[in-house]
Amino acid sequence: CDEADSLDENNEHSDVYCSDEAISDQQMKHLKIIFEMKKKRHRVLELELQLEKLHQQRFSTD
């Protein structure tokens, strides 16, 4: 792993992925929680974008 990875704000847990060692149950639970949070955040962003598009369509047809 290079230092650029550790500077990436979207990958704050890059140290876990860089290790050649097997990850612990604790690390796996932690990664699953992060993954679920990121999935929910992504879904929220998708819905906000969809809402914005609908809003624009609605006002462009008036």
HTML snippet that shows the backbone in 3Dmol.js (N, CA, C, O; Angstrom):
<script src="https://3Dmol.org/build/3Dmol-min.js"></script>
<div id="view" style="width:600px;height:400px;position:relative"></div>
<script>
const pdb = `
ATOM      1  N   CYS A   1       0.830  -1.196   0.000  1.00  0.00           N
ATOM      2  CA  CYS A   1       0.000   0.000   0.000  1.00  0.00           C
ATOM      3  C   CYS A   1       0.864   1.246   0.000  1.00  0.00           C
ATOM      4  O   CYS A   1       1.886   1.309   0.684  1.00  0.00           O
ATOM      5  N   ASP A   2       0.448   2.226  -0.768  1.00  0.00           N
ATOM      6  CA  ASP A   2       1.213   3.460  -0.702  1.00  0.00           C
ATOM      7  C   ASP A   2       0.476   4.499   0.120  1.00  0.00           C
ATOM      8  O   ASP A   2      -0.685   4.324   0.489  1.00  0.00           O
ATOM      9  N   GLU A   3       1.179   5.581   0.395  1.00  0.00           N
ATOM     10  CA  GLU A   3       0.622   6.609   1.261  1.00  0.00           C
ATOM     11  C   GLU A   3      -0.576   7.301   0.639  1.00  0.00           C
ATOM     12  O   GLU A   3      -1.430   7.821   1.357  1.00  0.00           O
ATOM     13  N   ALA A   4      -0.653   7.315  -0.676  1.00  0.00           N
ATOM     14  CA  ALA A   4      -1.786   7.953  -1.348  1.00  0.00           C
ATOM     15  C   ALA A   4      -3.098   7.314  -0.911  1.00  0.00           C
ATOM     16  O   ALA A   4      -4.106   8.002  -0.747  1.00  0.00           O
ATOM     17  N   ASP A   5      -3.084   5.999  -0.725  1.00  0.00           N
ATOM     18  CA  ASP A   5      -4.294   5.314  -0.278  1.00  0.00           C
ATOM     19  C   ASP A   5      -4.736   5.819   1.090  1.00  0.00           C
ATOM     20  O   ASP A   5      -5.928   6.011   1.330  1.00  0.00           O
ATOM     21  N   SER A   6      -3.789   6.030   1.975  1.00  0.00           N
ATOM     22  CA  SER A   6      -4.139   6.444   3.326  1.00  0.00           C
ATOM     23  C   SER A   6      -4.636   7.889   3.359  1.00  0.00           C
ATOM     24  O   SER A   6      -5.294   8.296   4.317  1.00  0.00           O
ATOM     25  N   LEU A   7      -4.325   8.666   2.318  1.00  0.00           N
ATOM     26  CA  LEU A   7      -4.791  10.041   2.259  1.00  0.00           C
ATOM     27  C   LEU A   7      -6.185  10.155   1.649  1.00  0.00           C
ATOM     28  O   LEU A   7      -6.810  11.213   1.715  1.00  0.00           O
ATOM     29  N   ASP A   8      -6.662   9.084   1.066  1.00  0.00           N
ATOM     30  CA  ASP A   8      -7.975   9.084   0.423  1.00  0.00           C
ATOM     31  C   ASP A   8      -9.060   9.125   1.487  1.00  0.00           C
ATOM     32  O   ASP A   8      -9.215   8.178   2.258  1.00  0.00           O
ATOM     33  N   GLU A   9      -9.812  10.223   1.530  1.00  0.00           N
ATOM     34  CA  GLU A   9     -10.824  10.376   2.582  1.00  0.00           C
ATOM     35  C   GLU A   9     -11.972   9.396   2.440  1.00  0.00           C
ATOM     36  O   GLU A   9     -12.673   9.132   3.417  1.00  0.00           O
ATOM     37  N   ASN A  10     -12.184   8.847   1.248  1.00  0.00           N
ATOM     38  CA  ASN A  10     -13.254   7.875   1.049  1.00  0.00           C
ATOM     39  C   ASN A  10     -12.840   6.480   1.469  1.00  0.00           C
ATOM     40  O   ASN A  10     -13.663   5.564   1.476  1.00  0.00           O
ATOM     41  N   ASN A  11     -11.592   6.309   1.816  1.00  0.00           N
ATOM     42  CA  ASN A  11     -11.101   4.986   2.188  1.00  0.00           C
ATOM     43  C   ASN A  11     -10.341   5.085   3.501  1.00  0.00           C
ATOM     44  O   ASN A  11      -9.150   4.781   3.578  1.00  0.00           O
ATOM     45  N   GLU A  12     -11.052   5.513   4.521  1.00  0.00           N
ATOM     46  CA  GLU A  12     -10.399   5.747   5.808  1.00  0.00           C
ATOM     47  C   GLU A  12      -9.935   4.476   6.492  1.00  0.00           C
ATOM     48  O   GLU A  12      -9.206   4.536   7.482  1.00  0.00           O
ATOM     49  N   HIS A  13     -10.344   3.331   5.981  1.00  0.00           N
ATOM     50  CA  HIS A  13      -9.957   2.061   6.586  1.00  0.00           C
ATOM     51  C   HIS A  13      -9.044   1.271   5.657  1.00  0.00           C
ATOM     52  O   HIS A  13      -9.091   0.042   5.631  1.00  0.00           O
ATOM     53  N   SER A  14      -8.211   1.979   4.894  1.00  0.00           N
ATOM     54  CA  SER A  14      -7.347   1.317   3.919  1.00  0.00           C
ATOM     55  C   SER A  14      -6.337   0.390   4.592  1.00  0.00           C
ATOM     56  O   SER A  14      -5.859  -0.561   3.973  1.00  0.00           O
ATOM     57  N   ASP A  15      -6.011   0.662   5.849  1.00  0.00           N
ATOM     58  CA  ASP A  15      -5.049  -0.191   6.551  1.00  0.00           C
ATOM     59  C   ASP A  15      -5.541  -1.631   6.651  1.00  0.00           C
ATOM     60  O   ASP A  15      -4.733  -2.561   6.659  1.00  0.00           O
ATOM     61  N   VAL A  16      -6.845  -1.823   6.726  1.00  0.00           N
ATOM     62  CA  VAL A  16      -7.407  -3.171   6.808  1.00  0.00           C
ATOM     63  C   VAL A  16      -7.154  -3.920   5.511  1.00  0.00           C
ATOM     64  O   VAL A  16      -6.807  -5.101   5.531  1.00  0.00           O
ATOM     65  N   TYR A  17      -7.327  -3.243   4.385  1.00  0.00           N
ATOM     66  CA  TYR A  17      -7.194  -3.884   3.085  1.00  0.00           C
ATOM     67  C   TYR A  17      -5.735  -4.116   2.693  1.00  0.00           C
ATOM     68  O   TYR A  17      -5.444  -4.982   1.868  1.00  0.00           O
ATOM     69  N   CYS A  18      -4.831  -3.354   3.275  1.00  0.00           N
ATOM     70  CA  CYS A  18      -3.428  -3.458   2.897  1.00  0.00           C
ATOM     71  C   CYS A  18      -2.736  -4.649   3.550  1.00  0.00           C
ATOM     72  O   CYS A  18      -1.710  -5.122   3.061  1.00  0.00           O
ATOM     73  N   SER A  19      -3.284  -5.117   4.622  1.00  0.00           N
ATOM     74  CA  SER A  19      -2.660  -6.200   5.368  1.00  0.00           C
ATOM     75  C   SER A  19      -2.802  -7.533   4.646  1.00  0.00           C
ATOM     76  O   SER A  19      -3.848  -7.831   4.070  1.00  0.00           O
ATOM     77  N   ASP A  20      -1.734  -8.334   4.682  1.00  0.00           N
ATOM     78  CA  ASP A  20      -1.778  -9.679   4.107  1.00  0.00           C
ATOM     79  C   ASP A  20      -2.338 -10.681   5.112  1.00  0.00           C
ATOM     80  O   ASP A  20      -2.629 -11.824   4.758  1.00  0.00           O
ATOM     81  N   GLU A  21      -2.486 -10.258   6.350  1.00  0.00           N
ATOM     82  CA  GLU A  21      -2.975 -11.152   7.395  1.00  0.00           C
ATOM     83  C   GLU A  21      -4.487 -11.338   7.273  1.00  0.00           C
ATOM     84  O   GLU A  21      -5.190 -10.497   6.715  1.00  0.00           O
ATOM     85  N   ALA A  22      -4.963 -12.449   7.804  1.00  0.00           N
ATOM     86  CA  ALA A  22      -6.411 -12.665   7.851  1.00  0.00           C
ATOM     87  C   ALA A  22      -7.015 -11.634   8.793  1.00  0.00           C
ATOM     88  O   ALA A  22      -6.417 -11.294   9.814  1.00  0.00           O
ATOM     89  N   ILE A  23      -8.192 -11.139   8.453  1.00  0.00           N
ATOM     90  CA  ILE A  23      -8.805 -10.143   9.331  1.00  0.00           C
ATOM     91  C   ILE A  23      -9.592 -10.839  10.439  1.00  0.00           C
ATOM     92  O   ILE A  23     -10.118 -11.938  10.266  1.00  0.00           O
ATOM     93  N   SER A  24      -9.650 -10.171  11.559  1.00  0.00           N
ATOM     94  CA  SER A  24     -10.333 -10.742  12.723  1.00  0.00           C
ATOM     95  C   SER A  24     -11.847 -10.600  12.586  1.00  0.00           C
ATOM     96  O   SER A  24     -12.343  -9.860  11.737  1.00  0.00           O
ATOM     97  N   ASP A  25     -12.567 -11.324  13.436  1.00  0.00           N
ATOM     98  CA  ASP A  25     -14.025 -11.203  13.464  1.00  0.00           C
ATOM     99  C   ASP A  25     -14.434  -9.762  13.779  1.00  0.00           C
ATOM    100  O   ASP A  25     -15.399  -9.241  13.219  1.00  0.00           O
ATOM    101  N   GLN A  26     -13.692  -9.137  14.673  1.00  0.00           N
ATOM    102  CA  GLN A  26     -13.973  -7.747  15.048  1.00  0.00           C
ATOM    103  C   GLN A  26     -13.831  -6.831  13.836  1.00  0.00           C
ATOM    104  O   GLN A  26     -14.680  -5.974  13.593  1.00  0.00           O
ATOM    105  N   GLN A  27     -12.745  -7.021  13.075  1.00  0.00           N
ATOM    106  CA  GLN A  27     -12.545  -6.207  11.877  1.00  0.00           C
ATOM    107  C   GLN A  27     -13.644  -6.470  10.851  1.00  0.00           C
ATOM    108  O   GLN A  27     -14.121  -5.544  10.194  1.00  0.00           O
ATOM    109  N   MET A  28     -14.041  -7.727  10.716  1.00  0.00           N
ATOM    110  CA  MET A  28     -15.094  -8.081   9.762  1.00  0.00           C
ATOM    111  C   MET A  28     -16.409  -7.406  10.146  1.00  0.00           C
ATOM    112  O   MET A  28     -17.107  -6.871   9.285  1.00  0.00           O
ATOM    113  N   LYS A  29     -16.747  -7.427  11.432  1.00  0.00           N
ATOM    114  CA  LYS A  29     -17.965  -6.759  11.896  1.00  0.00           C
ATOM    115  C   LYS A  29     -17.895  -5.264  11.611  1.00  0.00           C
ATOM    116  O   LYS A  29     -18.866  -4.654  11.163  1.00  0.00           O
ATOM    117  N   HIS A  30     -16.735  -4.693  11.880  1.00  0.00           N
ATOM    118  CA  HIS A  30     -16.518  -3.266  11.651  1.00  0.00           C
ATOM    119  C   HIS A  30     -16.708  -2.926  10.171  1.00  0.00           C
ATOM    120  O   HIS A  30     -17.371  -1.945   9.835  1.00  0.00           O
ATOM    121  N   LEU A  31     -16.128  -3.731   9.300  1.00  0.00           N
ATOM    122  CA  LEU A  31     -16.253  -3.505   7.858  1.00  0.00           C
ATOM    123  C   LEU A  31     -17.694  -3.649   7.388  1.00  0.00           C
ATOM    124  O   LEU A  31     -18.147  -2.893   6.529  1.00  0.00           O
ATOM    125  N   LYS A  32     -18.410  -4.610   7.944  1.00  0.00           N
ATOM    126  CA  LYS A  32     -19.816  -4.800   7.569  1.00  0.00           C
ATOM    127  C   LYS A  32     -20.651  -3.589   7.966  1.00  0.00           C
ATOM    128  O   LYS A  32     -21.522  -3.151   7.214  1.00  0.00           O
ATOM    129  N   ILE A  33     -20.382  -3.053   9.149  1.00  0.00           N
ATOM    130  CA  ILE A  33     -21.103  -1.862   9.612  1.00  0.00           C
ATOM    131  C   ILE A  33     -20.815  -0.681   8.685  1.00  0.00           C
ATOM    132  O   ILE A  33     -21.732   0.029   8.274  1.00  0.00           O
ATOM    133  N   ILE A  34     -19.550  -0.478   8.361  1.00  0.00           N
ATOM    134  CA  ILE A  34     -19.166   0.613   7.457  1.00  0.00           C
ATOM    135  C   ILE A  34     -19.833   0.434   6.101  1.00  0.00           C
ATOM    136  O   ILE A  34     -20.353   1.386   5.519  1.00  0.00           O
ATOM    137  N   PHE A  35     -19.812  -0.801   5.607  1.00  0.00           N
ATOM    138  CA  PHE A  35     -20.413  -1.112   4.319  1.00  0.00           C
ATOM    139  C   PHE A  35     -21.906  -0.772   4.313  1.00  0.00           C
ATOM    140  O   PHE A  35     -22.401  -0.157   3.369  1.00  0.00           O
ATOM    141  N   GLU A  36     -22.614  -1.171   5.359  1.00  0.00           N
ATOM    142  CA  GLU A  36     -24.050  -0.885   5.444  1.00  0.00           C
ATOM    143  C   GLU A  36     -24.307   0.619   5.513  1.00  0.00           C
ATOM    144  O   GLU A  36     -25.242   1.120   4.889  1.00  0.00           O
ATOM    145  N   MET A  37     -23.480   1.337   6.269  1.00  0.00           N
ATOM    146  CA  MET A  37     -23.633   2.783   6.372  1.00  0.00           C
ATOM    147  C   MET A  37     -23.416   3.445   5.014  1.00  0.00           C
ATOM    148  O   MET A  37     -24.157   4.348   4.625  1.00  0.00           O
ATOM    149  N   LYS A  38     -22.395   2.986   4.301  1.00  0.00           N
ATOM    150  CA  LYS A  38     -22.101   3.569   2.989  1.00  0.00           C
ATOM    151  C   LYS A  38     -23.204   3.244   1.988  1.00  0.00           C
ATOM    152  O   LYS A  38     -23.545   4.074   1.144  1.00  0.00           O
ATOM    153  N   LYS A  39     -23.763   2.034   2.081  1.00  0.00           N
ATOM    154  CA  LYS A  39     -24.873   1.663   1.193  1.00  0.00           C
ATOM    155  C   LYS A  39     -26.075   2.570   1.441  1.00  0.00           C
ATOM    156  O   LYS A  39     -26.711   3.040   0.498  1.00  0.00           O
ATOM    157  N   LYS A  40     -26.379   2.812   2.710  1.00  0.00           N
ATOM    158  CA  LYS A  40     -27.514   3.673   3.051  1.00  0.00           C
ATOM    159  C   LYS A  40     -27.265   5.096   2.571  1.00  0.00           C
ATOM    160  O   LYS A  40     -28.165   5.742   2.034  1.00  0.00           O
ATOM    161  N   ARG A  41     -26.052   5.580   2.762  1.00  0.00           N
ATOM    162  CA  ARG A  41     -25.703   6.938   2.324  1.00  0.00           C
ATOM    163  C   ARG A  41     -25.824   7.044   0.806  1.00  0.00           C
ATOM    164  O   ARG A  41     -26.325   8.039   0.283  1.00  0.00           O
ATOM    165  N   HIS A  42     -25.365   6.016   0.109  1.00  0.00           N
ATOM    166  CA  HIS A  42     -25.447   5.997  -1.353  1.00  0.00           C
ATOM    167  C   HIS A  42     -26.904   6.029  -1.797  1.00  0.00           C
ATOM    168  O   HIS A  42     -27.257   6.733  -2.743  1.00  0.00           O
ATOM    169  N   ARG A  43     -27.738   5.268  -1.117  1.00  0.00           N
ATOM    170  CA  ARG A  43     -29.169   5.219  -1.447  1.00  0.00           C
ATOM    171  C   ARG A  43     -29.819   6.580  -1.223  1.00  0.00           C
ATOM    172  O   ARG A  43     -30.635   7.022  -2.032  1.00  0.00           O
ATOM    173  N   VAL A  44     -29.461   7.236  -0.136  1.00  0.00           N
ATOM    174  CA  VAL A  44     -29.993   8.570   0.145  1.00  0.00           C
ATOM    175  C   VAL A  44     -29.599   9.534  -0.968  1.00  0.00           C
ATOM    176  O   VAL A  44     -30.426  10.321  -1.429  1.00  0.00           O
ATOM    177  N   LEU A  45     -28.350   9.477  -1.400  1.00  0.00           N
ATOM    178  CA  LEU A  45     -27.894  10.359  -2.470  1.00  0.00           C
ATOM    179  C   LEU A  45     -28.632  10.075  -3.772  1.00  0.00           C
ATOM    180  O   LEU A  45     -28.984  11.004  -4.498  1.00  0.00           O
ATOM    181  N   GLU A  46     -28.870   8.800  -4.073  1.00  0.00           N
ATOM    182  CA  GLU A  46     -29.628   8.436  -5.276  1.00  0.00           C
ATOM    183  C   GLU A  46     -31.040   9.002  -5.219  1.00  0.00           C
ATOM    184  O   GLU A  46     -31.541   9.543  -6.205  1.00  0.00           O
ATOM    185  N   LEU A  47     -31.677   8.874  -4.059  1.00  0.00           N
ATOM    186  CA  LEU A  47     -33.040   9.378  -3.905  1.00  0.00           C
ATOM    187  C   LEU A  47     -33.090  10.900  -3.999  1.00  0.00           C
ATOM    188  O   LEU A  47     -34.024  11.454  -4.579  1.00  0.00           O
ATOM    189  N   GLU A  48     -32.101  11.574  -3.437  1.00  0.00           N
ATOM    190  CA  GLU A  48     -32.050  13.032  -3.528  1.00  0.00           C
ATOM    191  C   GLU A  48     -31.899  13.473  -4.981  1.00  0.00           C
ATOM    192  O   GLU A  48     -32.531  14.436  -5.416  1.00  0.00           O
ATOM    193  N   LEU A  49     -31.063  12.766  -5.720  1.00  0.00           N
ATOM    194  CA  LEU A  49     -30.862  13.076  -7.132  1.00  0.00           C
ATOM    195  C   LEU A  49     -32.149  12.852  -7.925  1.00  0.00           C
ATOM    196  O   LEU A  49     -32.524  13.666  -8.768  1.00  0.00           O
ATOM    197  N   GLN A  50     -32.808  11.749  -7.643  1.00  0.00           N
ATOM    198  CA  GLN A  50     -34.073  11.428  -8.315  1.00  0.00           C
ATOM    199  C   GLN A  50     -35.128  12.498  -8.008  1.00  0.00           C
ATOM    200  O   GLN A  50     -35.860  12.933  -8.897  1.00  0.00           O
ATOM    201  N   LEU A  51     -35.193  12.907  -6.766  1.00  0.00           N
ATOM    202  CA  LEU A  51     -36.138  13.936  -6.349  1.00  0.00           C
ATOM    203  C   LEU A  51     -35.845  15.259  -7.060  1.00  0.00           C
ATOM    204  O   LEU A  51     -36.762  15.946  -7.511  1.00  0.00           O
ATOM    205  N   GLU A  52     -34.579  15.603  -7.154  1.00  0.00           N
ATOM    206  CA  GLU A  52     -34.175  16.828  -7.844  1.00  0.00           C
ATOM    207  C   GLU A  52     -34.577  16.786  -9.318  1.00  0.00           C
ATOM    208  O   GLU A  52     -35.057  17.780  -9.862  1.00  0.00           O
ATOM    209  N   LYS A  53     -34.382  15.644  -9.957  1.00  0.00           N
ATOM    210  CA  LYS A  53     -34.770  15.494 -11.368  1.00  0.00           C
ATOM    211  C   LYS A  53     -36.276  15.648 -11.541  1.00  0.00           C
ATOM    212  O   LYS A  53     -36.736  16.325 -12.461  1.00  0.00           O
ATOM    213  N   LEU A  54     -37.040  15.018 -10.656  1.00  0.00           N
ATOM    214  CA  LEU A  54     -38.498  15.135 -10.715  1.00  0.00           C
ATOM    215  C   LEU A  54     -38.941  16.584 -10.508  1.00  0.00           C
ATOM    216  O   LEU A  54     -39.854  17.072 -11.173  1.00  0.00           O
ATOM    217  N   HIS A  55     -38.285  17.244  -9.589  1.00  0.00           N
ATOM    218  CA  HIS A  55     -38.577  18.643  -9.296  1.00  0.00           C
ATOM    219  C   HIS A  55     -38.331  19.502 -10.535  1.00  0.00           C
ATOM    220  O   HIS A  55     -39.153  20.354 -10.874  1.00  0.00           O
ATOM    221  N   GLN A  56     -37.212  19.284 -11.206  1.00  0.00           N
ATOM    222  CA  GLN A  56     -36.877  20.043 -12.414  1.00  0.00           C
ATOM    223  C   GLN A  56     -37.870  19.758 -13.532  1.00  0.00           C
ATOM    224  O   GLN A  56     -38.304  20.673 -14.232  1.00  0.00           O
ATOM    225  N   GLN A  57     -38.228  18.491 -13.700  1.00  0.00           N
ATOM    226  CA  GLN A  57     -39.193  18.116 -14.743  1.00  0.00           C
ATOM    227  C   GLN A  57     -40.537  18.794 -14.492  1.00  0.00           C
ATOM    228  O   GLN A  57     -41.185  19.293 -15.412  1.00  0.00           O
ATOM    229  N   ARG A  58     -40.923  18.798 -13.262  1.00  0.00           N
ATOM    230  CA  ARG A  58     -42.221  19.364 -12.894  1.00  0.00           C
ATOM    231  C   ARG A  58     -42.292  20.844 -13.239  1.00  0.00           C
ATOM    232  O   ARG A  58     -43.302  21.318 -13.761  1.00  0.00           O
ATOM    233  N   PHE A  59     -41.224  21.568 -12.949  1.00  0.00           N
ATOM    234  CA  PHE A  59     -41.230  23.004 -13.202  1.00  0.00           C
ATOM    235  C   PHE A  59     -40.912  23.355 -14.649  1.00  0.00           C
ATOM    236  O   PHE A  59     -41.223  24.460 -15.094  1.00  0.00           O
ATOM    237  N   SER A  60     -40.310  22.453 -15.379  1.00  0.00           N
ATOM    238  CA  SER A  60     -40.022  22.731 -16.789  1.00  0.00           C
ATOM    239  C   SER A  60     -41.256  22.527 -17.665  1.00  0.00           C
ATOM    240  O   SER A  60     -41.307  23.026 -18.789  1.00  0.00           O
ATOM    241  N   THR A  61     -42.255  21.792 -17.156  1.00  0.00           N
ATOM    242  CA  THR A  61     -43.476  21.539 -17.929  1.00  0.00           C
ATOM    243  C   THR A  61     -44.555  22.582 -17.655  1.00  0.00           C
ATOM    244  O   THR A  61     -45.533  22.670 -18.399  1.00  0.00           O
ATOM    245  N   ASP A  62     -44.389  23.367 -16.602  1.00  0.00           N
ATOM    246  CA  ASP A  62     -45.403  24.388 -16.269  1.00  0.00           C
ATOM    247  C   ASP A  62     -45.392  25.533 -17.265  1.00  0.00           C
ATOM    248  O   ASP A  62     -46.177  26.472 -17.135  1.00  0.00           O
TER     249      ASP A  62
END
`;
const viewer = $3Dmol.createViewer("view");
viewer.addModel(pdb, "pdb");
viewer.setStyle({}, {cartoon: {color: "spectrum"}});
viewer.zoomTo();
viewer.render();
</script>
